Amino acid sequence: MPIYRLSHQLSFPPSEHAEPAGLLAVGADLSPKRLLLAYSSGIFPWYNEGEPILWWSPDPRCVLLPEQLHVSQRLLRTIRQGRFRVTVNRAFRKVVTACATTPRHGHGGTWITAEMLAAYVHLHRLGYAHSVECWADGELAGGIYGVCLGRCFFGESMFHRQTDASKVAFVALVERLCERDFVLLDCQQTTGHLLRFGARDVTRREFLRLMRVGGVMPGVEQEKGAF
C-alpha cells in the first residue's frame, strides 16, 4: 500500500488504504478541522519529535465497549477506599503535559510533542477534548485525556505518579461514558493492561460501524460529545 502525502487540502485518503501496520498518510497540520476530520474517519496522529506528522488507522483496532468494563477486586477496593479524588476537565493541560513527561517503563522520549500539546489544548478550549484527573493530597496523581465526538470517546494517553491513579481515572472515565450511553472508547493500541479492563480488538470495518452507531461519520460537521 502507498503512504499518502497530504497537502493543505482538508481531506484524507480512505482509511482502508493504510499499510498493514496502520500508517496511512504523512504531512499536513494539526488544525482543529483536520483533527476532527481525522477522528471522524477513524484516523489519528502519532509521531515523534523531528518527524513529519504521521496519520494512522490500525486494523485491528483496540476498543472498549463501556458496558463491558471489567474492574478487578483489588482495584475496586482501592476505589472504595477513597484514596483519590476524581475530577473532570479541571487540569487538561497539566494532564497532557504529564502524559508527555512522566517516564514510562521500557519507553524513551514521548510522542506528545509541543505541537501536539498545543493542538489538543486548542481542541479542549473548543469543547472537543477532555480530561479526567486523579488527585491525592491536592497533587495531580494520574489522569487520562482524549477527544469526544458524538457518543464516541477517542482515548489518547494516560499517566500515573502514584500506583493505581491512572486506573482509577480510567474507570471513572468509562463509568461516565456509560452514564451518557456512549457506544465506544477507542483505545487505539492493544495492551495487556487494556485487555484486563475488558477491551478487545475489532476490525477496522467494525470500528467504523460502531462510530456510525455513535453518531460519528466522516465528512459531516461533528457534534461535540455530551461529556
For each residue, the residues with C-beta under 8 A, 3 or more apart:
1: 17 18 19 20
2: 17
3: 19 23 24 25 26
4: 12 13 17 24 25 26
5: 25 26 27
6: 9 11 12 25 26 27 28 55
7: 27 28
8: 28 29
9: 6
10: 33 34 37
11: 6 37
12: 4 6 15 24 25 37 38 41 43 55 218
13: 4 17 24 25
14: 17
15: 12 18 24 41 42 43 57 204 208
16: 57 59 204
17: 1 2 4 13 14 24
18: 1 15 22 23 24 56 57 58 59
19: 1 3 22 23 24
20: 1
21: 58
22: 18 19 56 57 58 59
23: 3 18 19 26 54 55 56
24: 3 4 12 13 15 17 18 19 43 55 56 57
25: 3 4 5 6 12 13 28 43 54 55
26: 3 4 5 6 23 52 53 54 55
27: 5 6 7 52 53
28: 6 7 8 25 34 53 55
29: 8 34 53
30: 34 35 45 53 115 116 118 119
31: 34 35 119
32: 35 36 119 122 123 126 128
33: 10 36 37
34: 10 28 29 30 31 37 38
35: 30 31 32 38 39 45 119 123 147
36: 32 33 39 40 123 128 149 222
37: 10 11 12 33 34 40 41 218 219
38: 12 34 35 41 43 44 45 55
39: 35 36 42 43 44 147 149 154 216 222
40: 36 37 149 211 216 217 218 219 220 222
41: 12 15 37 38 57 218
42: 15 39 57 61 204 207 208 211 218
43: 12 15 24 25 38 39 55 56 57
44: 38 39 55 56 57 154 156 188
45: 30 35 38 53 54 55 56 116
46: 54 56 111 188
47: 51 52 53 54 111 113
48: 51 109 111 113
49: 109 110 113
50:
51: 47 48 54
52: 26 27 47
53: 26 27 28 29 30 45 47
54: 23 25 26 45 46 47 51
55: 6 12 23 24 25 26 28 38 43 44 45
56: 18 22 23 24 43 44 45 46
57: 15 16 18 22 24 41 42 43 44 204
58: 18 21 22 61 188 189 204
59: 16 18 22 203 204
60: 190 201 202 203 204
61: 42 58 186 188 201 202 203 204 207
62: 186 187 188 189 190 191 194 199 200 201
63: 184 185 186 187 199 200 201 202 207 210
64: 68 69 174 184 185 187 194 197 198 199 200
65: 68 183 184 185 198
66: 69 174 177 178 182 183 184 185
67: 178
68: 64 65 198 200
69: 64 66 171 174 175 178 197 198
70: 196 197 198
71: 75 76 79 171 197
72: 75 76 196
73: 76 77
74: 77 78
75: 71 72 78 79 164 167 168 171
76: 71 72 73 79 80
77: 73 74 80 81
78: 74 75 81 83 164 167 168
79: 71 75 76 82 84 168 171
80: 76 77
81: 77 78
82: 79
83: 78 136 164
84: 79 134 135 136 141 142 162 164 165 168
85: 134 135 136
86: 132 133 134 135 168 169 172
87: 90 91 132 133 135
88: 130 131 132 133 176 227
89: 92 124 130 131
90: 87 131 133
91: 87 94 95 131 133 140 143
92: 89 95 96 121 124 129 130 131 145
93: 96 97 117 121 124
94: 91 97 98 133 140 143
95: 91 92 98 99 131 133 140 143 144 145 159
96: 92 93 99 100 112 117 120 121 131 145 157
97: 93 94 100 101 117
98: 94 95 101 102 140 143 159 161
99: 95 96 102 110 112 143 145 156 157 158 159
100: 96 97 110 112 113 116 117
101: 97 98 110
102: 98 99 159 160 161
103:
104: 107
105:
106:
107: 104
108:
109: 48 49
110: 49 99 100 101 113
111: 46 47 48 116
112: 96 99 100 116 117 157
113: 47 48 49 100 110 116 117
114: 117 118
115: 30 118 119
116: 30 45 100 111 112 113 119 120
117: 93 96 97 100 112 113 114 120 121
118: 30 114 115 121 122
119: 30 31 32 35 115 116 122 123
120: 96 116 117 123 124 129 145 147 156
121: 92 93 96 117 118 124 125 129
122: 32 118 119 125 126
123: 32 35 36 119 120 126 128 129 147
124: 89 92 93 120 121 127 128 129 130 131
125: 121 122
126: 32 122 123 129
127: 124 224
128: 32 36 123 124 147 148 149 222 224 225
129: 92 120 121 123 124 126 145 146 147 148
130: 88 89 92 124 145 146 147 148 153 227
131: 88 89 90 91 92 95 96 124 143 144 145
132: 86 87 88 143 144 145 169 170 172 173 176
133: 86 87 88 90 91 94 95 140 142 143 169
134: 84 85 86 140 141 142 143 160 162 165 166 168 169 172
135: 84 85 86 87 138 139 140 141
136: 83 84 85 139 141 162 165
137:
138: 135
139: 135 136 161
140: 91 94 95 98 133 134 135 143 161
141: 84 134 135 136 160 161 162 165
142: 84 133 134 158 159 160 161 162 164 165 166 167 168 169
143: 91 94 95 98 99 131 132 133 134 140 158 159 165 166 169
144: 95 131 132 155 157 158 166 169 170 173
145: 92 95 96 99 120 129 130 131 132 155 156 157 158
146: 129 130 153 154 155 156 186
147: 35 39 120 123 128 129 130 153 154 156
148: 128 129 130 152 153 154 224 225 227
149: 36 39 40 128 152 154 214 215 216 222 223 224 225
150: 211 214 215 216 222 223 225
151: 180 181 182 183 213 214 215 216 225 226
152: 148 149 182 183 184 185 186 210 211 214 215 216 225
153: 130 146 147 148 173 177 182 184 185 186 225 227
154: 39 44 146 147 148 149 186 188
155: 144 145 146 158 173 185 186 187 188
156: 44 99 120 145 146 147 188
157: 96 99 112 144 145
158: 99 142 143 144 145 155 166 169 170
159: 95 98 99 102 142 143 166
160: 102 134 141 142 163 164 165 166 167
161: 98 102 139 140 141 142 165
162: 84 134 136 141 142 165
163: 160
164: 75 78 83 84 142 160 167 168
165: 84 134 136 141 142 143 160 161 162 168 169
166: 134 142 143 144 158 159 160 169 170
167: 75 78 142 160 164 170 171
168: 75 78 79 84 86 134 142 164 165 171 172
169: 86 132 133 134 142 143 144 158 165 166 172 173
170: 132 144 158 166 167 173 174 197
171: 69 71 75 79 167 168 174 175
172: 86 132 134 168 169 175 176
173: 132 144 153 155 169 170 176 177 185
174: 64 66 69 170 171 177 178 185 197
175: 69 171 172 178 179
176: 88 132 172 173 179 180 227
177: 66 153 173 174 180 182 185
178: 66 67 69 174 175 181 182
179: 175 176
180: 151 176 177 225 226 227
181: 151 178
182: 66 151 152 153 177 178 185 214 225
183: 65 66 151 152 210 211 213 214
184: 63 64 65 66 152 153 207 210 211 214
185: 63 64 65 66 152 153 155 173 174 177 182 199
186: 61 62 63 146 152 153 154 155 207
187: 62 63 64 155 190 191 194 199
188: 44 46 58 61 62 154 155 156
189: 58 62
190: 60 62 187 194 195 199 201
191: 62 187 194 195
192: 195 196
193: 196 197
194: 62 64 187 190 191 197 199
195: 190 191 192 198 199 200
196: 70 72 192 193
197: 64 69 70 71 170 174 193 194
198: 64 65 68 69 70 195
199: 62 63 64 185 187 190 194 195
200: 62 63 64 68 195
201: 60 61 62 63 190
202: 60 61 63 206 207 210
203: 59 60 61 206 207
204: 15 16 42 57 58 59 60 61 207 208
205: 208 209
206: 202 203 209 210
207: 42 61 63 184 186 202 203 204 210 211
208: 15 42 204 205 211 212
209: 205 206 212 213
210: 63 152 183 184 202 206 207 213 214
211: 40 42 150 152 183 184 207 208 214 216 217
212: 208 209 215 216 217
213: 151 183 209 210
214: 149 150 151 152 182 183 184 210 211
215: 149 150 151 152 212 223
216: 39 40 149 150 151 152 211 212 222
217: 40 211 212 220
218: 12 37 40 41 42
219: 37 40
220: 40 217
221:
222: 36 39 40 128 149 150 216
223: 149 150 215
224: 127 128 148 149 227
225: 128 148 149 150 151 152 153 180 182
226: 151 180
227: 88 130 148 153 176 180 224
